[in-house]
């Protein structure tokens, strides 16, 4: 939350958080299936 607030002045903290959540495994089936599993988890 603080990163969002600070991002109006300095977006580097927010960018750092986003970069840690991103992956370059866009063609990896295991990563794809894990994303689907997590999406069902959030719907419950």
mmCIF entry with sequence, helices, sheets and N, C-alpha, C, O atoms, coordinates in Angstrom:
data_MODEL
# 
_entry.id   MODEL 
# 
_entity.id                         1 
_entity.type                       polymer 
_entity.pdbx_number_of_molecules   1 
# 
_entity_poly.entity_id                      1 
_entity_poly.type                           'polypeptide(L)' 
_entity_poly.nstd_linkage                   no 
_entity_poly.nstd_monomer                   no 
_entity_poly.pdbx_seq_one_letter_code       
;(UNK)(UNK)(UNK)(UNK)(UNK)(UNK)(UNK)(UNK)(UNK)(UNK)(UNK)(UNK)(UNK)(UNK)(UNK)(UNK)
(UNK)(UNK)(UNK)(UNK)(UNK)(UNK)(UNK)(UNK)(UNK)(UNK)(UNK)(UNK)(UNK)(UNK)(UNK)(UNK)
(UNK)(UNK)(UNK)(UNK)(UNK)(UNK)(UNK)(UNK)(UNK)(UNK)(UNK)(UNK)
;
_entity_poly.pdbx_seq_one_letter_code_can   XXXXXXXXXXXXXXXXXXXXXXXXXXXXXXXXXXXXXXXXXXXX 
_entity_poly.pdbx_strand_id                 A 
# 
loop_
_entity_poly_seq.entity_id 
_entity_poly_seq.num 
_entity_poly_seq.mon_id 
_entity_poly_seq.hetero 
1 1  UNK n 
1 2  UNK n 
1 3  UNK n 
1 4  UNK n 
1 5  UNK n 
1 6  UNK n 
1 7  UNK n 
1 8  UNK n 
1 9  UNK n 
1 10 UNK n 
1 11 UNK n 
1 12 UNK n 
1 13 UNK n 
1 14 UNK n 
1 15 UNK n 
1 16 UNK n 
1 17 UNK n 
1 18 UNK n 
1 19 UNK n 
1 20 UNK n 
1 21 UNK n 
1 22 UNK n 
1 23 UNK n 
1 24 UNK n 
1 25 UNK n 
1 26 UNK n 
1 27 UNK n 
1 28 UNK n 
1 29 UNK n 
1 30 UNK n 
1 31 UNK n 
1 32 UNK n 
1 33 UNK n 
1 34 UNK n 
1 35 UNK n 
1 36 UNK n 
1 37 UNK n 
1 38 UNK n 
1 39 UNK n 
1 40 UNK n 
1 41 UNK n 
1 42 UNK n 
1 43 UNK n 
1 44 UNK n 
# 
_struct_asym.id          A 
_struct_asym.entity_id   1 
# 
loop_
_struct_conf.conf_type_id 
_struct_conf.id 
_struct_conf.pdbx_PDB_helix_id 
_struct_conf.beg_label_comp_id 
_struct_conf.beg_label_asym_id 
_struct_conf.beg_label_seq_id 
_struct_conf.pdbx_beg_PDB_ins_code 
_struct_conf.end_label_comp_id 
_struct_conf.end_label_asym_id 
_struct_conf.end_label_seq_id 
_struct_conf.pdbx_end_PDB_ins_code 
_struct_conf.beg_auth_comp_id 
_struct_conf.beg_auth_asym_id 
_struct_conf.beg_auth_seq_id 
_struct_conf.end_auth_comp_id 
_struct_conf.end_auth_asym_id 
_struct_conf.end_auth_seq_id 
_struct_conf.pdbx_PDB_helix_class 
_struct_conf.details 
_struct_conf.pdbx_PDB_helix_length 
HELX_P HELX_P1 AA1 UNK A 2  ? UNK A 6  ? UNK A 2  UNK A 6  1 ? 5  
HELX_P HELX_P2 AA2 UNK A 12 ? UNK A 21 ? UNK A 12 UNK A 21 1 ? 10 
HELX_P HELX_P3 AA3 UNK A 29 ? UNK A 43 ? UNK A 29 UNK A 43 1 ? 15 
# 
_struct_conf_type.id          HELX_P 
_struct_conf_type.criteria    ? 
_struct_conf_type.reference   ? 
# 
loop_
_atom_site.group_PDB 
_atom_site.id 
_atom_site.type_symbol 
_atom_site.label_atom_id 
_atom_site.label_alt_id 
_atom_site.label_comp_id 
_atom_site.label_asym_id 
_atom_site.label_entity_id 
_atom_site.label_seq_id 
_atom_site.pdbx_PDB_ins_code 
_atom_site.Cartn_x 
_atom_site.Cartn_y 
_atom_site.Cartn_z 
_atom_site.occupancy 
_atom_site.B_iso_or_equiv 
_atom_site.pdbx_formal_charge 
_atom_site.auth_seq_id 
_atom_site.auth_comp_id 
_atom_site.auth_asym_id 
_atom_site.auth_atom_id 
_atom_site.pdbx_PDB_model_num 
ATOM 1   N N  . UNK A 1 1  ? 0.828   -1.183  0.000   1.00 0.00 ? 1  UNK A N  1 
ATOM 2   C CA . UNK A 1 1  ? 0.000   0.000   0.000   1.00 0.00 ? 1  UNK A CA 1 
ATOM 3   C C  . UNK A 1 1  ? 0.879   1.256   0.000   1.00 0.00 ? 1  UNK A C  1 
ATOM 4   O O  . UNK A 1 1  ? 0.602   2.228   -0.703  1.00 0.00 ? 1  UNK A O  1 
ATOM 5   N N  . UNK A 1 2  ? 1.921   1.208   0.789   1.00 0.00 ? 2  UNK A N  1 
ATOM 6   C CA . UNK A 1 2  ? 2.817   2.371   0.834   1.00 0.00 ? 2  UNK A CA 1 
ATOM 7   C C  . UNK A 1 2  ? 3.471   2.629   -0.519  1.00 0.00 ? 2  UNK A C  1 
ATOM 8   O O  . UNK A 1 2  ? 3.687   3.779   -0.901  1.00 0.00 ? 2  UNK A O  1 
ATOM 9   N N  . UNK A 1 3  ? 3.784   1.553   -1.242  1.00 0.00 ? 3  UNK A N  1 
ATOM 10  C CA . UNK A 1 3  ? 4.384   1.710   -2.566  1.00 0.00 ? 3  UNK A CA 1 
ATOM 11  C C  . UNK A 1 3  ? 3.432   2.449   -3.502  1.00 0.00 ? 3  UNK A C  1 
ATOM 12  O O  . UNK A 1 3  ? 3.871   3.260   -4.318  1.00 0.00 ? 3  UNK A O  1 
ATOM 13  N N  . UNK A 1 4  ? 2.145   2.177   -3.391  1.00 0.00 ? 4  UNK A N  1 
ATOM 14  C CA . UNK A 1 4  ? 1.154   2.870   -4.218  1.00 0.00 ? 4  UNK A CA 1 
ATOM 15  C C  . UNK A 1 4  ? 1.108   4.359   -3.860  1.00 0.00 ? 4  UNK A C  1 
ATOM 16  O O  . UNK A 1 4  ? 1.027   5.214   -4.742  1.00 0.00 ? 4  UNK A O  1 
ATOM 17  N N  . UNK A 1 5  ? 1.161   4.653   -2.588  1.00 0.00 ? 5  UNK A N  1 
ATOM 18  C CA . UNK A 1 5  ? 1.117   6.051   -2.143  1.00 0.00 ? 5  UNK A CA 1 
ATOM 19  C C  . UNK A 1 5  ? 2.365   6.794   -2.599  1.00 0.00 ? 5  UNK A C  1 
ATOM 20  O O  . UNK A 1 5  ? 2.274   7.908   -3.116  1.00 0.00 ? 5  UNK A O  1 
ATOM 21  N N  . UNK A 1 6  ? 3.520   6.184   -2.411  1.00 0.00 ? 6  UNK A N  1 
ATOM 22  C CA . UNK A 1 6  ? 4.786   6.813   -2.774  1.00 0.00 ? 6  UNK A CA 1 
ATOM 23  C C  . UNK A 1 6  ? 4.948   6.928   -4.290  1.00 0.00 ? 6  UNK A C  1 
ATOM 24  O O  . UNK A 1 6  ? 5.677   7.796   -4.771  1.00 0.00 ? 6  UNK A O  1 
ATOM 25  N N  . UNK A 1 7  ? 4.270   6.054   -5.044  1.00 0.00 ? 7  UNK A N  1 
ATOM 26  C CA . UNK A 1 7  ? 4.463   6.015   -6.496  1.00 0.00 ? 7  UNK A CA 1 
ATOM 27  C C  . UNK A 1 7  ? 4.081   7.312   -7.205  1.00 0.00 ? 7  UNK A C  1 
ATOM 28  O O  . UNK A 1 7  ? 4.505   7.538   -8.338  1.00 0.00 ? 7  UNK A O  1 
ATOM 29  N N  . UNK A 1 8  ? 3.296   8.159   -6.566  1.00 0.00 ? 8  UNK A N  1 
ATOM 30  C CA . UNK A 1 8  ? 2.971   9.449   -7.188  1.00 0.00 ? 8  UNK A CA 1 
ATOM 31  C C  . UNK A 1 8  ? 4.199   10.351  -7.248  1.00 0.00 ? 8  UNK A C  1 
ATOM 32  O O  . UNK A 1 8  ? 4.271   11.268  -8.067  1.00 0.00 ? 8  UNK A O  1 
ATOM 33  N N  . UNK A 1 9  ? 5.165   10.079  -6.369  1.00 0.00 ? 9  UNK A N  1 
ATOM 34  C CA . UNK A 1 9  ? 6.400   10.862  -6.334  1.00 0.00 ? 9  UNK A CA 1 
ATOM 35  C C  . UNK A 1 9  ? 7.567   10.077  -6.918  1.00 0.00 ? 9  UNK A C  1 
ATOM 36  O O  . UNK A 1 9  ? 8.341   10.596  -7.721  1.00 0.00 ? 9  UNK A O  1 
ATOM 37  N N  . UNK A 1 10 ? 7.683   8.805   -6.498  1.00 0.00 ? 10 UNK A N  1 
ATOM 38  C CA . UNK A 1 10 ? 8.796   7.945   -6.932  1.00 0.00 ? 10 UNK A CA 1 
ATOM 39  C C  . UNK A 1 10 ? 8.250   6.551   -7.221  1.00 0.00 ? 10 UNK A C  1 
ATOM 40  O O  . UNK A 1 10 ? 7.881   5.827   -6.297  1.00 0.00 ? 10 UNK A O  1 
ATOM 41  N N  . UNK A 1 11 ? 8.197   6.178   -8.475  1.00 0.00 ? 11 UNK A N  1 
ATOM 42  C CA . UNK A 1 11 ? 7.599   4.891   -8.848  1.00 0.00 ? 11 UNK A CA 1 
ATOM 43  C C  . UNK A 1 11 ? 8.568   3.715   -8.754  1.00 0.00 ? 11 UNK A C  1 
ATOM 44  O O  . UNK A 1 11 ? 8.177   2.585   -9.048  1.00 0.00 ? 11 UNK A O  1 
ATOM 45  N N  . UNK A 1 12 ? 9.804   3.942   -8.358  1.00 0.00 ? 12 UNK A N  1 
ATOM 46  C CA . UNK A 1 12 ? 10.788  2.863   -8.335  1.00 0.00 ? 12 UNK A CA 1 
ATOM 47  C C  . UNK A 1 12 ? 10.421  1.758   -7.347  1.00 0.00 ? 12 UNK A C  1 
ATOM 48  O O  . UNK A 1 12 ? 10.669  0.584   -7.625  1.00 0.00 ? 12 UNK A O  1 
ATOM 49  N N  . UNK A 1 13 ? 9.844   2.101   -6.215  1.00 0.00 ? 13 UNK A N  1 
ATOM 50  C CA . UNK A 1 13 ? 9.457   1.092   -5.225  1.00 0.00 ? 13 UNK A CA 1 
ATOM 51  C C  . UNK A 1 13 ? 8.345   0.215   -5.791  1.00 0.00 ? 13 UNK A C  1 
ATOM 52  O O  . UNK A 1 13 ? 8.379   -1.007  -5.646  1.00 0.00 ? 13 UNK A O  1 
ATOM 53  N N  . UNK A 1 14 ? 7.374   0.826   -6.426  1.00 0.00 ? 14 UNK A N  1 
ATOM 54  C CA . UNK A 1 14 ? 6.278   0.075   -7.029  1.00 0.00 ? 14 UNK A CA 1 
ATOM 55  C C  . UNK A 1 14 ? 6.789   -0.800  -8.177  1.00 0.00 ? 14 UNK A C  1 
ATOM 56  O O  . UNK A 1 14 ? 6.374   -1.951  -8.307  1.00 0.00 ? 14 UNK A O  1 
ATOM 57  N N  . UNK A 1 15 ? 7.664   -0.278  -8.987  1.00 0.00 ? 15 UNK A N  1 
ATOM 58  C CA . UNK A 1 15 ? 8.230   -1.050  -10.096 1.00 0.00 ? 15 UNK A CA 1 
ATOM 59  C C  . UNK A 1 15 ? 9.002   -2.257  -9.576  1.00 0.00 ? 15 UNK A C  1 
ATOM 60  O O  . UNK A 1 15 ? 8.954   -3.329  -10.179 1.00 0.00 ? 15 UNK A O  1 
ATOM 61  N N  . UNK A 1 16 ? 9.700   -2.095  -8.482  1.00 0.00 ? 16 UNK A N  1 
ATOM 62  C CA . UNK A 1 16 ? 10.461  -3.190  -7.893  1.00 0.00 ? 16 UNK A CA 1 
ATOM 63  C C  . UNK A 1 16 ? 9.520   -4.301  -7.416  1.00 0.00 ? 16 UNK A C  1 
ATOM 64  O O  . UNK A 1 16 ? 9.817   -5.482  -7.600  1.00 0.00 ? 16 UNK A O  1 
ATOM 65  N N  . UNK A 1 17 ? 8.400   -3.937  -6.813  1.00 0.00 ? 17 UNK A N  1 
ATOM 66  C CA . UNK A 1 17 ? 7.425   -4.935  -6.373  1.00 0.00 ? 17 UNK A CA 1 
ATOM 67  C C  . UNK A 1 17 ? 6.809   -5.666  -7.553  1.00 0.00 ? 17 UNK A C  1 
ATOM 68  O O  . UNK A 1 17 ? 6.620   -6.882  -7.503  1.00 0.00 ? 17 UNK A O  1 
ATOM 69  N N  . UNK A 1 18 ? 6.498   -4.939  -8.606  1.00 0.00 ? 18 UNK A N  1 
ATOM 70  C CA . UNK A 1 18 ? 5.890   -5.543  -9.787  1.00 0.00 ? 18 UNK A CA 1 
ATOM 71  C C  . UNK A 1 18 ? 6.876   -6.479  -10.474 1.00 0.00 ? 18 UNK A C  1 
ATOM 72  O O  . UNK A 1 18 ? 6.490   -7.564  -10.909 1.00 0.00 ? 18 UNK A O  1 
ATOM 73  N N  . UNK A 1 19 ? 8.129   -6.085  -10.580 1.00 0.00 ? 19 UNK A N  1 
ATOM 74  C CA . UNK A 1 19 ? 9.138   -6.919  -11.242 1.00 0.00 ? 19 UNK A CA 1 
ATOM 75  C C  . UNK A 1 19 ? 9.311   -8.264  -10.544 1.00 0.00 ? 19 UNK A C  1 
ATOM 76  O O  . UNK A 1 19 ? 9.551   -9.274  -11.206 1.00 0.00 ? 19 UNK A O  1 
ATOM 77  N N  . UNK A 1 20 ? 9.194   -8.292  -9.220  1.00 0.00 ? 20 UNK A N  1 
ATOM 78  C CA . UNK A 1 20 ? 9.348   -9.558  -8.504  1.00 0.00 ? 20 UNK A CA 1 
ATOM 79  C C  . UNK A 1 20 ? 8.164   -10.486 -8.759  1.00 0.00 ? 20 UNK A C  1 
ATOM 80  O O  . UNK A 1 20 ? 8.291   -11.701 -8.606  1.00 0.00 ? 20 UNK A O  1 
ATOM 81  N N  . UNK A 1 21 ? 7.017   -9.933  -9.145  1.00 0.00 ? 21 UNK A N  1 
ATOM 82  C CA . UNK A 1 21 ? 5.834   -10.754 -9.410  1.00 0.00 ? 21 UNK A CA 1 
ATOM 83  C C  . UNK A 1 21 ? 5.764   -11.245 -10.857 1.00 0.00 ? 21 UNK A C  1 
ATOM 84  O O  . UNK A 1 21 ? 4.982   -12.145 -11.163 1.00 0.00 ? 21 UNK A O  1 
ATOM 85  N N  . UNK A 1 22 ? 6.557   -10.676 -11.734 1.00 0.00 ? 22 UNK A N  1 
ATOM 86  C CA . UNK A 1 22 ? 6.520   -11.047 -13.150 1.00 0.00 ? 22 UNK A CA 1 
ATOM 87  C C  . UNK A 1 22 ? 7.446   -12.223 -13.440 1.00 0.00 ? 22 UNK A C  1 
ATOM 88  O O  . UNK A 1 22 ? 8.386   -12.494 -12.693 1.00 0.00 ? 22 UNK A O  1 
ATOM 89  N N  . UNK A 1 23 ? 7.159   -12.911 -14.535 1.00 0.00 ? 23 UNK A N  1 
ATOM 90  C CA . UNK A 1 23 ? 7.989   -14.033 -14.954 1.00 0.00 ? 23 UNK A CA 1 
ATOM 91  C C  . UNK A 1 23 ? 8.233   -13.955 -16.461 1.00 0.00 ? 23 UNK A C  1 
ATOM 92  O O  . UNK A 1 23 ? 7.459   -13.340 -17.195 1.00 0.00 ? 23 UNK A O  1 
ATOM 93  N N  . UNK A 1 24 ? 9.292   -14.570 -16.899 1.00 0.00 ? 24 UNK A N  1 
ATOM 94  C CA . UNK A 1 24 ? 9.541   -14.643 -18.341 1.00 0.00 ? 24 UNK A CA 1 
ATOM 95  C C  . UNK A 1 24 ? 9.200   -16.034 -18.878 1.00 0.00 ? 24 UNK A C  1 
ATOM 96  O O  . UNK A 1 24 ? 9.524   -16.355 -20.022 1.00 0.00 ? 24 UNK A O  1 
ATOM 97  N N  . UNK A 1 25 ? 8.557   -16.849 -18.067 1.00 0.00 ? 25 UNK A N  1 
ATOM 98  C CA . UNK A 1 25 ? 8.172   -18.210 -18.453 1.00 0.00 ? 25 UNK A CA 1 
ATOM 99  C C  . UNK A 1 25 ? 6.778   -18.208 -19.098 1.00 0.00 ? 25 UNK A C  1 
ATOM 100 O O  . UNK A 1 25 ? 5.870   -18.886 -18.618 1.00 0.00 ? 25 UNK A O  1 
ATOM 101 N N  . UNK A 1 26 ? 6.615   -17.456 -20.172 1.00 0.00 ? 26 UNK A N  1 
ATOM 102 C CA . UNK A 1 26 ? 5.286   -17.313 -20.761 1.00 0.00 ? 26 UNK A CA 1 
ATOM 103 C C  . UNK A 1 26 ? 4.826   -18.546 -21.516 1.00 0.00 ? 26 UNK A C  1 
ATOM 104 O O  . UNK A 1 26 ? 3.629   -18.693 -21.763 1.00 0.00 ? 26 UNK A O  1 
ATOM 105 N N  . UNK A 1 27 ? 5.723   -19.426 -21.887 1.00 0.00 ? 27 UNK A N  1 
ATOM 106 C CA . UNK A 1 27 ? 5.349   -20.646 -22.601 1.00 0.00 ? 27 UNK A CA 1 
ATOM 107 C C  . UNK A 1 27 ? 5.457   -21.889 -21.726 1.00 0.00 ? 27 UNK A C  1 
ATOM 108 O O  . UNK A 1 27 ? 5.405   -23.010 -22.232 1.00 0.00 ? 27 UNK A O  1 
ATOM 109 N N  . UNK A 1 28 ? 5.605   -21.702 -20.431 1.00 0.00 ? 28 UNK A N  1 
ATOM 110 C CA . UNK A 1 28 ? 5.766   -22.809 -19.494 1.00 0.00 ? 28 UNK A CA 1 
ATOM 111 C C  . UNK A 1 28 ? 4.394   -23.306 -19.036 1.00 0.00 ? 28 UNK A C  1 
ATOM 112 O O  . UNK A 1 28 ? 3.662   -22.576 -18.367 1.00 0.00 ? 28 UNK A O  1 
ATOM 113 N N  . UNK A 1 29 ? 4.045   -24.541 -19.393 1.00 0.00 ? 29 UNK A N  1 
ATOM 114 C CA . UNK A 1 29 ? 2.722   -25.082 -19.063 1.00 0.00 ? 29 UNK A CA 1 
ATOM 115 C C  . UNK A 1 29 ? 2.497   -25.135 -17.555 1.00 0.00 ? 29 UNK A C  1 
ATOM 116 O O  . UNK A 1 29 ? 1.398   -24.832 -17.089 1.00 0.00 ? 29 UNK A O  1 
ATOM 117 N N  . UNK A 1 30 ? 3.505   -25.508 -16.792 1.00 0.00 ? 30 UNK A N  1 
ATOM 118 C CA . UNK A 1 30 ? 3.359   -25.585 -15.341 1.00 0.00 ? 30 UNK A CA 1 
ATOM 119 C C  . UNK A 1 30 ? 3.000   -24.224 -14.750 1.00 0.00 ? 30 UNK A C  1 
ATOM 120 O O  . UNK A 1 30 ? 2.138   -24.129 -13.876 1.00 0.00 ? 30 UNK A O  1 
ATOM 121 N N  . UNK A 1 31 ? 3.659   -23.177 -15.225 1.00 0.00 ? 31 UNK A N  1 
ATOM 122 C CA . UNK A 1 31 ? 3.373   -21.823 -14.747 1.00 0.00 ? 31 UNK A CA 1 
ATOM 123 C C  . UNK A 1 31 ? 1.951   -21.422 -15.122 1.00 0.00 ? 31 UNK A C  1 
ATOM 124 O O  . UNK A 1 31 ? 1.246   -20.805 -14.323 1.00 0.00 ? 31 UNK A O  1 
ATOM 125 N N  . UNK A 1 32 ? 1.530   -21.768 -16.328 1.00 0.00 ? 32 UNK A N  1 
ATOM 126 C CA . UNK A 1 32 ? 0.187   -21.469 -16.804 1.00 0.00 ? 32 UNK A CA 1 
ATOM 127 C C  . UNK A 1 32 ? -0.860  -22.149 -15.918 1.00 0.00 ? 32 UNK A C  1 
ATOM 128 O O  . UNK A 1 32 ? -1.826  -21.515 -15.493 1.00 0.00 ? 32 UNK A O  1 
ATOM 129 N N  . UNK A 1 33 ? -0.667  -23.426 -15.646 1.00 0.00 ? 33 UNK A N  1 
ATOM 130 C CA . UNK A 1 33 ? -1.622  -24.169 -14.827 1.00 0.00 ? 33 UNK A CA 1 
ATOM 131 C C  . UNK A 1 33 ? -1.642  -23.654 -13.385 1.00 0.00 ? 33 UNK A C  1 
ATOM 132 O O  . UNK A 1 33 ? -2.693  -23.631 -12.744 1.00 0.00 ? 33 UNK A O  1 
ATOM 133 N N  . UNK A 1 34 ? -0.497  -23.250 -12.889 1.00 0.00 ? 34 UNK A N  1 
ATOM 134 C CA . UNK A 1 34 ? -0.439  -22.690 -11.540 1.00 0.00 ? 34 UNK A CA 1 
ATOM 135 C C  . UNK A 1 34 ? -1.253  -21.403 -11.467 1.00 0.00 ? 34 UNK A C  1 
ATOM 136 O O  . UNK A 1 34 ? -1.930  -21.151 -10.470 1.00 0.00 ? 34 UNK A O  1 
ATOM 137 N N  . UNK A 1 35 ? -1.190  -20.589 -12.518 1.00 0.00 ? 35 UNK A N  1 
ATOM 138 C CA . UNK A 1 35 ? -1.986  -19.365 -12.568 1.00 0.00 ? 35 UNK A CA 1 
ATOM 139 C C  . UNK A 1 35 ? -3.465  -19.651 -12.560 1.00 0.00 ? 35 UNK A C  1 
ATOM 140 O O  . UNK A 1 35 ? -4.234  -18.938 -11.916 1.00 0.00 ? 35 UNK A O  1 
ATOM 141 N N  . UNK A 1 36 ? -3.876  -20.687 -13.269 1.00 0.00 ? 36 UNK A N  1 
ATOM 142 C CA . UNK A 1 36 ? -5.294  -21.074 -13.272 1.00 0.00 ? 36 UNK A CA 1 
ATOM 143 C C  . UNK A 1 36 ? -5.708  -21.550 -11.881 1.00 0.00 ? 36 UNK A C  1 
ATOM 144 O O  . UNK A 1 36 ? -6.772  -21.179 -11.386 1.00 0.00 ? 36 UNK A O  1 
ATOM 145 N N  . UNK A 1 37 ? -4.869  -22.369 -11.254 1.00 0.00 ? 37 UNK A N  1 
ATOM 146 C CA . UNK A 1 37 ? -5.175  -22.842 -9.904  1.00 0.00 ? 37 UNK A CA 1 
ATOM 147 C C  . UNK A 1 37 ? -5.348  -21.680 -8.935  1.00 0.00 ? 37 UNK A C  1 
ATOM 148 O O  . UNK A 1 37 ? -6.279  -21.678 -8.130  1.00 0.00 ? 37 UNK A O  1 
ATOM 149 N N  . UNK A 1 38 ? -4.460  -20.696 -9.005  1.00 0.00 ? 38 UNK A N  1 
ATOM 150 C CA . UNK A 1 38 ? -4.564  -19.538 -8.116  1.00 0.00 ? 38 UNK A CA 1 
ATOM 151 C C  . UNK A 1 38 ? -5.818  -18.736 -8.395  1.00 0.00 ? 38 UNK A C  1 
ATOM 152 O O  . UNK A 1 38 ? -6.418  -18.194 -7.467  1.00 0.00 ? 38 UNK A O  1 
ATOM 153 N N  . UNK A 1 39 ? -6.231  -18.646 -9.650  1.00 0.00 ? 39 UNK A N  1 
ATOM 154 C CA . UNK A 1 39 ? -7.436  -17.875 -9.963  1.00 0.00 ? 39 UNK A CA 1 
ATOM 155 C C  . UNK A 1 39 ? -8.670  -18.543 -9.357  1.00 0.00 ? 39 UNK A C  1 
ATOM 156 O O  . UNK A 1 39 ? -9.578  -17.849 -8.900  1.00 0.00 ? 39 UNK A O  1 
ATOM 157 N N  . UNK A 1 40 ? -8.720  -19.877 -9.344  1.00 0.00 ? 40 UNK A N  1 
ATOM 158 C CA . UNK A 1 40 ? -9.837  -20.572 -8.707  1.00 0.00 ? 40 UNK A CA 1 
ATOM 159 C C  . UNK A 1 40 ? -9.798  -20.382 -7.203  1.00 0.00 ? 40 UNK A C  1 
ATOM 160 O O  . UNK A 1 40 ? -10.844 -20.278 -6.562  1.00 0.00 ? 40 UNK A O  1 
ATOM 161 N N  . UNK A 1 41 ? -8.609  -20.336 -6.637  1.00 0.00 ? 41 UNK A N  1 
ATOM 162 C CA . UNK A 1 41 ? -8.461  -20.132 -5.195  1.00 0.00 ? 41 UNK A CA 1 
ATOM 163 C C  . UNK A 1 41 ? -9.074  -18.795 -4.774  1.00 0.00 ? 41 UNK A C  1 
ATOM 164 O O  . UNK A 1 41 ? -9.741  -18.717 -3.743  1.00 0.00 ? 41 UNK A O  1 
ATOM 165 N N  . UNK A 1 42 ? -8.850  -17.748 -5.566  1.00 0.00 ? 42 UNK A N  1 
ATOM 166 C CA . UNK A 1 42 ? -9.368  -16.428 -5.216  1.00 0.00 ? 42 UNK A CA 1 
ATOM 167 C C  . UNK A 1 42 ? -10.882 -16.327 -5.388  1.00 0.00 ? 42 UNK A C  1 
ATOM 168 O O  . UNK A 1 42 ? -11.516 -15.469 -4.774  1.00 0.00 ? 42 UNK A O  1 
ATOM 169 N N  . UNK A 1 43 ? -11.469 -17.197 -6.220  1.00 0.00 ? 43 UNK A N  1 
ATOM 170 C CA . UNK A 1 43 ? -12.910 -17.161 -6.422  1.00 0.00 ? 43 UNK A CA 1 
ATOM 171 C C  . UNK A 1 43 ? -13.686 -17.777 -5.271  1.00 0.00 ? 43 UNK A C  1 
ATOM 172 O O  . UNK A 1 43 ? -14.867 -17.479 -5.091  1.00 0.00 ? 43 UNK A O  1 
ATOM 173 N N  . UNK A 1 44 ? -13.035 -18.637 -4.485  1.00 0.00 ? 44 UNK A N  1 
ATOM 174 C CA . UNK A 1 44 ? -13.730 -19.309 -3.391  1.00 0.00 ? 44 UNK A CA 1 
ATOM 175 C C  . UNK A 1 44 ? -13.970 -18.407 -2.218  1.00 0.00 ? 44 UNK A C  1 
ATOM 176 O O  . UNK A 1 44 ? -14.547 -18.835 -1.218  1.00 0.00 ? 44 UNK A O  1 
# 
